[in-house]
Every structure is written in C-alpha cells, then in structure tokens.
Amino acid sequence: MISNFLVKSFVKNDEDTKNPKVRNSYGTLGGVIGIIINFILFVIKFSVGMLVGSIAISADAFNNLSDAASSIITIIGFKMSNKPADAEHPFGHGRIEYLSALLVAFMVMLVGVQFVKSSIERIMNPEVITFELIPFILLLISIGFKVWLSTFNRFIGNKINSSALKAAATDALGDVFTSSTVVISFLLAKFTSLPIDGYIGIFVALAILYAGFGLVRETLNPLLGEAPDPELVNELCEKILAYPLISGVHDLIVHNYGPGRIIASLHAEIPADVDIMEIHNVIDKAEREISADLNLHLVIHMDPICVLTDEIKETWDYVEKILRKYPEIKSMHDFRIVGEGDVKNLIFDIVLEASESGNKKKQEKMIADIKTSIKKEHPQYNCVITVDYDFM
C-alpha cells in the first residue's frame, strides 16, 4: 500500500502517534503530498482548460491550486500548533491547527465565489468547446489522483486523529465529484453546441462553496467548544469506575485545547466512612494512570456518599419518584441528609441538559415545586437543591 510505504519512509517512529514530533511529521507529510498532487493537477487541468476553452475545467484547475495553498497552510498550522506552552498560553498552541483549517475553508469558498462570477459571464457570452481525446484522458487520470489523495489524507488523519487532515480528505473526495462533473460536461461538448460549460461551471463553483461551508462548520465546532467524543467519555467513565472504592461518576467536563491537549475534570463518588488517606492514594493513582493512558490531563474531585441507612433509602426513593415527573431532569447525585433531631437539611444535585442553562425562571419554578412536594411528605427536611448541567 502506497500510503503505508510513504508513512514508513518519511515518519520516524510512526506508531508513537501521541508524540507531538511524530504527529507533526504526519502533518508535514500530508501537506507536502497535497502540494505535489494538487500542483500537478492544476497544471494538467489549466492546460486542458486553456487548450479547449472550458471555464468549468479552468475553475476546477484553480480549485486544485487553492488546495495546494491549503496544504501549505496545513503544514504551517502543524508547525505553529506544536510550539510549547508559554506564559500567555499555558495550555499550548494546539488550537492553531483549527485556525489553519478555518483559513483553508475560507480560501476554498473564495475560489467558489470567483468561479460563480466567471461561469455567469460564460453563460452570457458562450464560446465553442472542442472535444479532444488526450485532454479527456488527462482529466480521467486527474480524478484517479484525487481519489488516492482522499484515501491518503483519511489514512493519516485517522492515524493521528487530525481534524485538519480529515477535512482535507473530505475536500479531496468532494473534488472527485466536481471533477467527474467537469469531465461529463467536456464529453457532452462533443455531442451538443449548447453552452452547457457555463452551467456546469456554476454547478462546480456551488459545490466548491458547499465544501468550503462544511469545512468552516467542522473547524468552528472545536473552537466554539463542542461536546466531547462519546467514545472518550465512555472510556473515561469505565476506567475511573474500575478503581476500588469509586462507585459513581458525575459532573464530567472535557476541555479541548487542540489535538492531544485535553483537560478533563470529574467528580468521583466514594464512601463517606473510608479513610481519607486511603482514598486519596486511589484518586492520585487514577489521575496519573488515566492521564497517561488517554493522553490528557485528568483532575478528580472526591464526593463522599453517605452510608446507606433506612432513612436515606426511604427518602431517596420518595425524591426519585417526584423527579420522574420532570422529564428534563436526567439524574440525581450527592444525595445526603445533614443534621440531627426534628429539623434536618436534605441536600442533593439534579442534572439537566446544558441547553436548559438559559431558562432560569423555569428552573426556579421547578425547584420550588420539588421542595413543596418533599415538604408535604417530610416536613422535617429543609431542601437544598443544586442544578448541574450535562456538558456531554
């Protein structure tokens, strides 16, 4: 396989993908291959476009040229994102990779806008296109190049989990579709004198714009703070629950500061009657081992859970029954009864979707209703309810 051969030839220690230097080598290789392939395709298509007078083929050629420029930006983005942390950026510069991908997306859209204009002019002032066999064969070969480039970028993008390279793979696959459309229009020119070249040019340009818009959306998501990968969330929870004395996990928050620069925090539920030094050693060990295993920085907060008594179990069951009336409540945790005698504090947290965070009035009414319901059955309790949000 050519992709494996290139990786083995140009990426030292290619299996150590968590190493920033190895990751940078993958990004550089992807960028260099992208420059070479796209520049070759630009020369082929531009020559064919000029030879036969096709605006659609010329548009596709300059799309490839913009892809070559995008590959240069990708290389620069990988280099800059690997700069070490400093006083102004204590979590490093990893998000530069997202910014470089965003710049690439805008360049793609700019090319699309330019060729919408050129295609409209061609429709208004049509020119005869002469079909020739050799240029047609060259266009077919160019599609083969793009198919391979897409699979190569996908291959190394998956190896290092790079959004920039995965986006490049998607863009290349989109180019396969647009180039195929251009080839069809060129072939149809042999059979008709209708000015279909301009219309196909608009179609190609709109496809380029659509691909650019998709890239913008994909690269903006991590910059804006998208929800973490569900597989990472499940793996984190499974690993933490495998440690002794930890019975539950909640309030997991994952911060993404760029590929390989993830900070996660969570609350681990532990028995309230366990020795503090014993559980502290367990938590420290979990933080170290999980951080190294998943290539992130994990911070764990200990939440002591009350020892189960008849009073707590009876009250828990009653409160849980009340909470089922509110479908927006996902779960309850940190349930405890504090105090002695006739007046006690019943304290617990409820979890809502993050999208509910802006509806404060609704939450206040819901909490007031829950407290009233509990008070009717258990007048000795003063309820203290905290609202948490699920950011997963």
N, C-alpha and C positions, 0 to 999 in steps of 0.2 A: 504493500500500500504506500502510495507516494507521500501521503500526509505523515505516516509513521516514520518514513525514511527521512523526511525533512526535519521532523522534531528530533530524532536521534542524532542527526548530523549537526544541528545548529543549537540545540538546547542542552547544556550540560546539566547532569542530574535531573533529567526531565520528569522523574517520578516525584520529586520533592516539590510539589506544586504549592505548598504552604510557604515556601521560602520566597521572600519578596524578589530576590535576584533572579530566581528561576521564573517566577511569574512575569517579570519584566522581559526576560529573554523570549518567552512565548509571545508577549505583546509585540515586541520588536520584529520577530519572525513573521507574525501575521501581517504587520504593517508593510514590511519590505515586499513580501509576496504580493500583497494587494497593490502596491505601487507598480511592480513589474507587470503583473497581469493586466491591470486597468490601463496602463500606458500603451501596452501592445494593442489592446482592444481599441483604444482611442485612435491610434494611428491607422489601424485597419478600417474602422468604420468611417473615420473622417475622410480617408482617401476614397472609399467607396461612395460616400455621400457626395463628395465633390465631383467624382467621375460621372455619376449617373444623375446628379442634380436633385437629390432627395433630401428634403428638410427633415423628414422623420428619421432617416439614418444619421444625419448630422446631429440631430437632437440627442439621439442615443449615444453618439460618439462623445459629445460633451458631458453627458451624464457619466460616462466612464472616466472622463478626465476629472470630474468633480470627485468621483470615488477614489482616484489616485491621490488627490489632495486630501481627502478624508483619511486615507491611510497614513499620510504624513502627520496629520493632527493626532491620530491614534497613537503613533509612536511617541510624539512629544507628550501626550497625555499620560502614557505609561511611565515615561521618564520622570515627569514632574510629580506624579502621584506617589512615587517611591522616595521622595525627599523625606528625610527624617523629621520627627516632631520638633517643634521649637516653642519658644515662649508664647507666641501668638496663636499657634495651632498645636496645642498639647496632645491632640489625638491624631496628628499626622496630616498628610495632604491627599489622602485616598480619594476624596470626592472630586479631585481634579479630573479623574478618569470619566466621571459622569459629565462634567462640564465639557470635556473634549468631545464626548459623544453628542452632546447637545449642539455644539458648534457644527459638527458634521451634519446633523439633521437639518439645521438652518441652511447650510450650503446646498444640500440636496433640494430643498424647497425653492431656493433661489434659482437653481437651474431649471426647475419645473416652470416657474413663472416666466422666465426668459423665453422658453420654447413654446409656451402658450401664445405669446405675442408673435413669435416667428411663424407659427403654424397658421394663425389667423391671417397674417399677411400673405402666406402661400395660398390660402383658400381664395382670398380676394384677387390675387394675381397668379393663377396656376401656371406651372411650367411642365413640359412633357418630360417624363422619366423614361429612360431607355434601359430595358432589362438586359443584363449581361450575365452569362453563366458563372464566370470566375468570381466576380464580386458576390454573387449569390452564395457560392460555396464558401467564400471567406466569412460571410455573415453566419452561416451554419456552424462553422468552426468556432466563431466567437461565442456562440451560445454554449458550446461544449466547455470552453474556458470558464465561463461564468458558473456553470453547474458545478464544476470541480472547485472553484473558489468558494462557493457557498458551503460545500461539504467540508472543505478545509477549515474555514473560519468557524463553522459549527463544531468541528472536532476539537480544535484548540480552545475554543470558547467554553466548551463543556469541561475540558481538562482543568482549566483554572477558574471556572465559574465567572467569566468576564461578560458583563452586560454589553460592553463596547464591541467585543468580538462577536457575540451572539447577534447584536444588531447589524453588524457588518454582514453576517451570514444571511440574515433575513433580507437585507437590502440587495445582496447579490442574487438571491432567489427571485426577488421582485424584478430584477434586471433581466433574468431569464425570460420571464413572462413578457416584458415590454419588448425585448429584442426579438422574441418569436413573433410578436405582432408586427414589428417593423419588417421582418423577413416576409411575412404573409403579404403585406402591402406592396413590397417590392415585387413579389411574384405576380400579384394581381395586375401590376402595371403592364405586364406582358399581354394581358387579355383585354384591357379596357383603357380608354383615353380619359375616363372621368378623373377629376382632381382629388382622388382618394388620399394622396400623400399628405395633404394638409390636415385632413380629418384624422388620419392615423397619427399624425404628429401631435394633434391636440390630445388624443387618447393617451399617447405615450407620456406627454407632459403632465396630464392629470394623474396618471399612475405614479409618476415621479413625485408629484406633490403629496399624494396619498401616503407613499412610503416615507417621505420626509416627516409628515404629520405623525405617523406611527412611531417613528424614531424619537420625535420630540416628547411624545406621551410616555414612552418607555423610559427615557432618561430623566424626565422630570419627577417621576414617581419616587425614586430613592432620594432625590434632593428635597422633596416636599415631606418625606417621612412616611413611606408606605408600610403597610403591615408586613411583619417578617415572614419568611418562608415557613409554611406549616410543618414541613419536614424537620426544620431546625427546632421549632417549638416543641414538637413531639419528642424529638431526640433529647432535648434538654430536660424535659419533664421525666422521661423514662430513666435517664441517667441519675438525676438527683434523687428520685424515689427508690433507687437501688441501694442507697446508703442506709445503714442501720439507724433507727430512731426517727427517721424522717417519714412522716405519714401522709403528708399532703403538700401541694404547691399552689400558690396563687400570686396575683399581682406581678406577673412576669412582664417585663418591659425590655425590648431589644432596640438598641440604638445603632444605626449603621453609619459609620464614618468613612465608608469606602470598602471595596473588596478586601477581605481579610482584616478589617478593622472594626470589629463588632464588640460592643459593650452590652452585657445583659445583666439585669438585676431581678431578683425574685424573693418571695417570702416562703420559707420552708417551715412547715408545721412540725413541732416537736412536743413530746410530753412535758408538761409543766413541772413534774416531780423528778426529772432526770438531773444528774449532777452537771452544773454549768460548764465545768472544765471538760468533762467527757464529751458533751455535745459540741462544744467549741472546737475540739480537735476534729470531730466528724465534719463539721462545716468547713473548716480550713482545708481539710483533705479534699472535700468535694470541689471547692473553689479551684484548687490547684490542678486537680486531675481533669476535671471537665473543661477548664480553660485551655489546657494543653491539648486535649483530645479534639475539641471542636474549633480550635484556633480563634478563640475570643477571650474577652476579659469578663469573668463572672463574679458578681457580688451577691452574696446571700444574706438575707436578713432572717433572724430566727424569730418565729412566732410561737410562743408557748401555748399549748392547748390544754384546757382544764381536764383534770382526771374525770372520767365519766362517772357521774353519780345518778341516782334515781331522779333527783330534782332537775339536773341538767338534761337528761334524756327526755323526760316528760315535757319540759319547756321547749326543747329543740323540736320535738315532733309537732307541738302546737304551733310554733312560729313557722315551721316549714309548711304546714297546712295553710296558713294565712298567706304566705308568699306565693303559693301556687295560683292565687287569684290574679297575680300580676305577671303576665307573660314576658314583660320586658326585663324582669329580674332573672338573670342567668344562674346565679348561685349565691350561697351564703357562706361566710367563713369567720374565723376569730370569734366564735360564739363562747361567751363566758358570763358567769354570774358573780358579781363582786359585792362583798358586804355581808353583814350578818343581821339577824333579827327580823323585824317586820318590814323594813324598807331596804331594798337591795337595788343595785344597778344591773340591768340586763343589757349587755353590750355585744353587738355583732356588726359585721360589714355585709352589705349586699353589692352584687356586681351587675352593672348594666353595660350595654354596648357603648363603645366610645362615641357613636353617633348621637347618643342621648345626652351628652355632656352639656349641650347648649340649652336644654329645656329645663331650666332651674325651677320654674313655677310648678310644672308638672311633678317634678321630683319632690318638692316641698309638700305638695298635697298628698302624694303617695305615702311619704314617710309619716305624715300626720295621721293618715288613715290607719297605717300599720300600728302605730303607737296606741291609737284609740282601741283598736281591736284587741291588742295584747292586754291593755289596761282593764278591759271588761272582764277577762278571764283571770288575770293575775294582777290585781290592784297593788300588790306589794312591790312591783317592779317599776323602776324608772328606766325607760328605754333610751339607750344611746346608740343611734344608728349612723354608720358612716357609709357613704356611697363611693364605691370604687368603679373603675371602668376597665373593660376588657379591650386592650390595645392589640390583641392578636388577630 
